[in-house]
Amino acid sequence: MSLHRGDIHGGLELVVEAERLAAACEEPMAQAELATLRAHVNFFTGSYSDALAQAERAIELADATGSLDLQIFARRSAFLVMGQVKVNDLRGRLDELLELTVRAGDRWEEAVSHNDLACYLQEEGEVEAARREIDRALEVANSIPSSEFALAVIHSTSADIHLSAGDAREALADAEMSLALLSTSDEPNPYIVGATVRAQVQARVALGEFDDAHQSGRDALEWLGDRMPRTRSLILRTVATALHEAGRLEEAYDALWVSAELEREAFRELSQMQLSLERATLQARLARRETDALRDQAERDWLTGLYNRRFLAREFAQPSGRFGDMLSVAVVDLDHFKTVNDRFGHAIGDQVLVRAAALLLDTMRASDVVVRSGGEEFLLLMPYTDARSALGCCERVRRAIESEHWNRIAIGLSLTASVGVATAEDPPDLESLVSLADQRLFAAKRAGRDRVVSGM
């Protein structure tokens, strides 16, 4: 809302606070929205490479949530940046967004997507194609209630398209329609106002209405006040052109001089905001690292260094789809471990647990997750692993434990393990899959231990 009103300073302060809160938040939707905000703030402060990186990250995070509304929101917001830096595949991205809006049945977003395509085509010099898209945008926007802002944006774009085609009268009509629609809001978007006034002034100049063009620019500058120095500079440059065309060279020079001063003011303001944003980003990163370190410490077993039940509880609360479309889970239990403690003592028992954990890590892949779920029990999470591969992996685990030279820890010590395995495609939740693996572990124990039981 702050950015929409042109209050970049207020928007920056809110993003800084959001960064601070995000250090302790892993909610994917919140992270996607924050990346979107950061893309906009970076864009408005002139950090275009950072803005593009954050825009791409917002889309990636939104896609990971599976929320169609968030995917549309992230892409719509990203195009403010992508349209300015001219990414190579912009047309394909615009077509993709339009398809998403149609799939979602969101007519407002569909109208704005047609408008964005029209902007792209007009800039590429495809004026007739741009006209067809803007006509579709108007048709969709006029079919829905409360679409004043969308219609204002569409008429502003239409004004630019008419100017490209040399049709100044139609361009002026569209610009004035856009400004009339924007005036229905208590706080119209200053960026749209600035772009529309520029089109209005250019149309009046083309029609020879130099005094009216000058007045349009002055009215817009009065409305903007001290906000948006870069937008005011754009309007003044356009007014200067109108005055030059009218032969009023001294007034044109004055307008250009004020425009240059505003550009310098904008540069100073943007430099200061860039510094504030970079400082806030650095502080947020440091806070996030500290938070990650504390959380990792809390989620690690003090003895083995493996993940613990706290980690497991957090994983239970998240969609299991984060492990891919195929997940295998195994529960590993060291057979008769109580006898080890009773016969050799708890210090030896601890050494056994540490060595068993090391064997599991050595046997499993880097992408697998090993958890000490309690006592002598371990949990193995194997993403993208089908039932046959999981069974083979668990057999390797069982053999590694059975063949280990345990007498290096204590003379006469030997050890085996029982394993239960479960596999599912797109499992509804991780906890239910672990429960199934646990049932198969008990089946392995009932069958005499030192074995792997799976669903195969």
N, C-alpha and C positions, 0 to 999 in steps of 0.2 A: 504493500500500500504506500509506503514511504517513497519507494522508487517510482511508483506510478504517479505520485504527486510531484515528482521532481526533487524530492528532499533526499539528495544523495548522502548528506551528512547523517541524517536520521537513519537512513537505511544501513549505512556503514556501522553505526553504533549498535543496531539490532543484530547485524551479522556477527559482530565481534562478540556480543553476548551469546548468540547461538553457538559460535565456535567453542566458547567456554563450556557451555552445557553439553555439547556434543562429545567432549572429551570423556564423559562418563556414560554415553548413550550409544548403544549398538543397533538401535532400531533401524532397519534398512530404509524404511520410508522416510524417516527423519533425515537420515544421511543423504538420501537422494535429493530431498527438498533443499537441504543446506548447500549441497554442491551446486544446485541451480541458482540459489541466491548468490553464492560466491562468484559464479560465472557472470552474473549481471553486475555485481559491484566491481569486479575486476574490469569488466568491459567499460563501465562508466568512468572508471578511474584511469583508463588508458592502458591497462595491462592485458593486451589482447592475447598473447600466448597463454598466460595463466587462465584467462577467461575461456579460451577454447579447450584447454585441458580439463577445466572444471565442468564445462558443458558436456564433454564426452563422458566424463565420470558420472555425471547426473543421469545420462541415458543408460549407461551400463548398470548403475545401481537400481534404476527404475525397472529395467528389464528383469533384473534378478528377483524383484518382488512379485512379478506376475500380475501386478495391478495395471489394468488397461488405462484407467484414468491417470495414473501416475506416469505411465509411459508417454501418454499424450502430453501431459503437463511438462515433462522434462524436455521433450522434443520441441514443443512450442517455445519454451523459454530459451532453449539452446539456439534456435534459429536467429534470435536477435544478434548473437555473436557470429554464428556461421555465415549469415548473410553478409556481414560486414567484412569478414576475413576471406570470403570467397573460397570455401572448401571445395575440393574437386568434385565430390559426389553430391553436391547440394540438391540437384534435381531429383536424384534417386531418393534422397532423404525426405524431400518434400512430398513425393509420391507416396512414400511409406507412411508418412504422418496422415495424409489424406485417407489412405486405406484404413488406418487405425481408427480415425474419427467416424468413418462410415460403419465399421464393425461395432463400435461402441454405441452407435445410434445418437451421437452428440451433434445435433444440427448446428449449434453455435460454433463449435470447433471446426465442423466441416466447412462452414462459411468462411472462417478465417483462414483455413488451409487453402481454399480456392484463391483467396486474396493473396496469400503468400506466393502461390504459384504464379499469379498474375504479375506480382512484383518482380519475380525472377525472370519471367519471359520478357517483360518490358525492358529490364536492364540488359538482357541478351539481344535486344533489338527486334524481338518477335512480337510486334505490336498487335497484329491481328489475333494471334494466339492468346496474348495477354487480355485482349478485349473479351474473348470467349470465356476465359476463366473468371474475369471480373463480373461478367453477366451471370455466370453460375453462382458466384458468391452472393450477388444481390438477390437472386432468386431464392437461395436457401435462407439468407438472413431475413428476408421479408416474410418468410413462412413461419417465423417463430416470434413469440412475444419478448419484450424487454431486450431487444437487440440493438439499442441505440448506439452503444459503443462500437459494436462490430460494424454497423452500417456507416458510422463516422469514419472508421479505418478504411472501409471499402471505397467510400466516395473519395477519400483522400488519395488512395491509390489510383482510382479512376481518373482523377484530375491529372496526375502525372502521365498516365497513358495517353490522355487526350493531348497533353502538351507535346508528347513525343510524336504524335500524329499531325501536329500543327493545327489542332482544332482548339483555339484559345477560348472561344465562347463556351463550348461544352466543358472545358477544363475549369473555367470560372464558376459555372453553375455547380459542378461537382464540389469544388473547394468550398463554396458558400454553403452548400448542403451539409458538408462535413462539419464546418464550424458551427452551424446551427444545431446539429445533433450533439456536438461536444458541449455546447453551452447549456444543455439540459442537465448536466452534471454540476454539482457544487464545486468539484475539484477536477476539471478536465485534465487529461494527460498532456503535459507541456510538450512532450516530444511530438505527439501527433499534431498538436496545435502549431508548433514551429514548422513542421514539414508541410502542413496544409496552407499556412500563411505564405510560405515561400512559393507554393504553387499558385496561390491567389495573386500574389504580386507579379509573378512571371506572366500569368494570363492577362492581367491588366496592362502590363507593359506591351505585350504582343498586340493588344487591342488599341494601344495608344492612349490609355487612360492613366497618364503618368501621375497626376495629382491624387487620384483614387488609390493608385498603387502605393504612393508615399504614405497616404493616410492609413492604409491597411497595415503597413509595417509599423507605423507609430502606435496604432491601437494595440497591436500584439506586444510590442515592447512595454507599453504601459501596463498591460495585464501581467506580463511575466515579472515585472518589478526587478528585484535583484537576483532572482533565481536563474539558473541555467545559463551562465555566461556564454557557453558554446552555442546554444540555440539562439540566443540574442544576436551573437556575432553572425550566424548564418542568415538571419532575417535582415540584418543591417547590410550585409554584402549584397543581398538581393535588391534591397532598397537602393543601394548605391548604383547598381546597374540601371534601375528605373530612372534615377535622377540623371545619370550620364546620358541615357537615351533621349531624355527630354532637354538635353543641353544645359542642365543646371550643374555645371562642373564643380563649383565651389561647395555646394551642398553634398554632391556625390563624394568629394574628397573628405568632407567632415564625417560622413557616414562611414567611410572606409577607415578613417583614423580611429573612430570610436570602436569599430569592429576589431581592429588590431589590438586596441587596449583590452577589449573583452577577451580576446584570444590569449593575451598574456596573463590576464586574471585567471582564466580557466586553467592555463598551464600551471600556475602557482598553486591553485586550489587542488588540481589533480595530483600534483607532486606530493602535496602534504597528505592527501588521502591515501595515496599509494604507500607512503611511509607508515601511516597508521594501520593500514590493512596488513602490510608485511609484518609489522610488529605484532599485531594480534594473531596472525597466522603462526608465527614462531612461538608465541606464548601458548597457543592452543596445541601445537605439536608437542611441546615440552610437557604440557599437562597430560596429553594423551599417552605419551610414552611412560610417564610416571604412573598413570592409571593402569596401563597395560602391564607394567612391571608388577604392580601391587596385585592385580587380578591374577596374573600368571603365577605369582608366588602363592596366592590363596588356592589356586586350582591345581597345585602340584603336591604329590605325596611326599612328605618330608623324608621318607626312607629311601624310596626307589627313584624319585625324580619324575615318575610317570604322572599323567593326569590322574585326578582323584574323583571322588563322588560329587564334589561341588561342580567340577567341570561337566560331569555326566548329567547333573540336574539341569544345567544350562542348555546342554544339547537336547535333552528331552523336551524342553520348552520351545525349541525351534523346529521349523519344518524340516523333515528328513530329506527333502529334495535337494538341500544344499550339498548332499553327498553324491549327487548324480541320480540318473534314472535306474540304477541297479546298485543295491547295497547288500553286503553280507556282514553278518555279525557273529562273533564266536565268544562263548564264555569258557574260559580256561580255569580249571581248579586243580591245584597241586594235591595229589592223592595222599591221604593219611598225614597231612602236614602237622596235625596236633602231636603225632608220635615223634616227629622231629624235635618239636619244642620240649616234649616230656623227656626224651632220651638224651638230647644233646644240649638243651638249654636255649633260652630265648635269643641270646647273642648269636648263636649258630643259626637259629631260625631266621634272624634278620639278614644274615649273610646269604642264606639260601634265597630269600625273597629278592635281594638285590641282584644276585646272579641270574635268577629266573627272569627278572625284568630285562636284564641285558640280553639274554638269549632271545626273548620275544622281539626286542628292538632289532637285533641282528637278523632275525628271520623274516620280519615283515618288511614291506616296501616303505619308501619315504612318504608316500601318500596315505598310508594306513595310520590309524590312531590306536595307541595302546593305553589302556586305563587300568589302574589298580582299583577295582571296584569295592574291595574290602577284604581284609585278612589275607588269605592265600588265593584269592580269586581275582582274575584279570579279564578284561573285556577287550576284544579286538574289533575295530570298525574298519571294514574293507570296502571303500567306494569303488564303483564301476567293476564289481567282481561278481561273476555268476556263481552258481552253486558248485559246479565242478571245480572251478579254480579255487574257491574258498575251501573246499574239502581237501584239495591237494596242499594248500598252504597250511591248514591246520594239522595235517599229517606230518608236515615238516617240523612244525612246532612241537608236536608230541614226541617225534623221534629225537629232536634236539635236546629236549628235557630228559628223556630216557637215557640217551647216550652220553650225557655230560659226566665228566669225572668229578662227581660230588665228594669223593673221598679226599680231594684236595682241601675241602673245607673241614671235613671231619672224617676220620677213619671209620669205615663201616657204613657211611651214609650213602643211600641211593634214593632215587626219586622218579616218580612217573606223574603223568597228568591225564585228566579226563577233559574232554572238550565237547561242547554242544554247539552246532552251527545252524544258522537260519539265513535265508536269502529271500529278497523280495524285489520286484520291480515297482518303482514309485511307492514305497511303503507309506501307509497312512501316517504313521508316527514311529519314531525310533524306539520308544518304550515298548510297544507291542512286539517289535521284532526281537528286542533283547529278551522279553518274556518267553518267546518261542524258543530262542537259543537256550535259555535257562532250563526249560522243560526237557530239551534234548540232552543237556548236561546230566540231569538226574537219570535219564535213560541210560547214559554211558556208565554211570556209577552202579546202577542196578545190574548192568550186564557184566560187571566185574572190574570196572575202572581200566585205566591205561588204554583208552580208545577214543575215537572220534565218532560221534553220532550226528548225522545230518538228515535232511529230508530225502536224500537220493537213495 
